[in-house]
């Protein structure tokens, strides 16, 4: 057996059914406090599969070696521009699986990849560090070596200021692991997934006061996942906030700084009320839901009684300036009036606490229905031109034409460059709807295997519904999860450079060699440019 190896950047995707064309990367620079990722591509010329042992020599504590696994993707995208790796269904590299006991199986005559994550601590001494890897057969005499160099600079990567929400689906968690909702087993899982999300720059947590009315069939319902215990006695409601308070405490301990509350009305227009479970006369019932219109006076009465004590709990936890409310997700222009009615009611109760929603039609802003819209990144320009303060953006399954996104079929540079776009547009926040949506569309099937069904049952492009896979005991990271986090590190490095040389000079550095302003649709497509930009940013930081 002959083993071939090649060190690659994190922005390459290694497919098992094609020759490896990617150029090697053997070194990079890093600021203190960031995580460096790269890959080792391996191919064995052999007739049969063989186990190899991976020996790692790294001066960085906590260096992780994970296997890049392949998953099927039957739905690569809704449409295709010229910046996709593939346009047909197939096997795509994405989950990053643990390498147990340093053993890794090489299949014959196909390229595979290892994903290397290197945490550079904030107190790391600046200098050049070499990592070495030895791959040796366990049953045949064959070995190969790979090396990678990291130059650690003096500067420390600053804290993330961007607000990033990637919606957490607590119901998907307890359904997949088959544990009761809010049981201790559920809370243990929540802690593991919370920590993973926060480690990847997700710092705002979708909080299910009631079951979030998201991706639910009209007239149907998702599994109940409600933090509030509510009882009704005649016209009066009483609320037990114990679970919500535990949620706050756990979320903050894991690293979340902000919380956004589940939408006050149904998705796509705020026409109905969310499912709210209430105990009345000793019996639990869905007091609100699809059967109750959004303008029902009883729902307004419910909200009027809920909001004051809710805000007291928020205040007691020091979160008054760290929460957001939602009205309805992705309303169309035809639903402007129903959205406005719901927003008017909610704002009358919460005062100056911000309301944010995924809304891509500028009329919602121009008519005052919302003051902090979250337009999709392919609709951002009109909102950006208005100079709207505290603007967010998002992407999901519909954003496939020219703009950045994270589909499995897209090159990783198209994912990571979103960090640069967040800087160029000077945005306050970023939203993506699927941290762990492991159901099919409209939540119709709730027992799928995300390692086999990556497209929510053929309805959302692979890579869109979730960023992590469910492991036996906790989250399994993905390439697209790690790469977006690298984009956030780029954003933080750009913020640091701006602190030192100013925004105008930072923008000039970004645009070197580029004749026109970079936009959400016009930007260099190749990974080499993006890697070189980060090198130039680091070099400029190092000279200040």
PyMOL commands that set and color helices and strands:
alter all, ss='L'
color gray80, all
select helices_A, chain A and resi 100-102+170-177+184-199+242-254+297-316+333-350+363-366+380-385+412-416+418-424+441-443+479-501+503-510+527-542
alter helices_A, ss='H'
color red, helices_A
select strands_A, chain A and resi 2-9+27-32+35-45+50-57+64-73+90-98+103-106+112-119+127-137+143-156+163-166+204-207+229-233+236-240+258-261+276-280+283-288+323-324+356-358+372-376+392-394+429-432+469-470+475-476
alter strands_A, ss='S'
color yellow, strands_A
deselect
rebuild
show_as cartoon
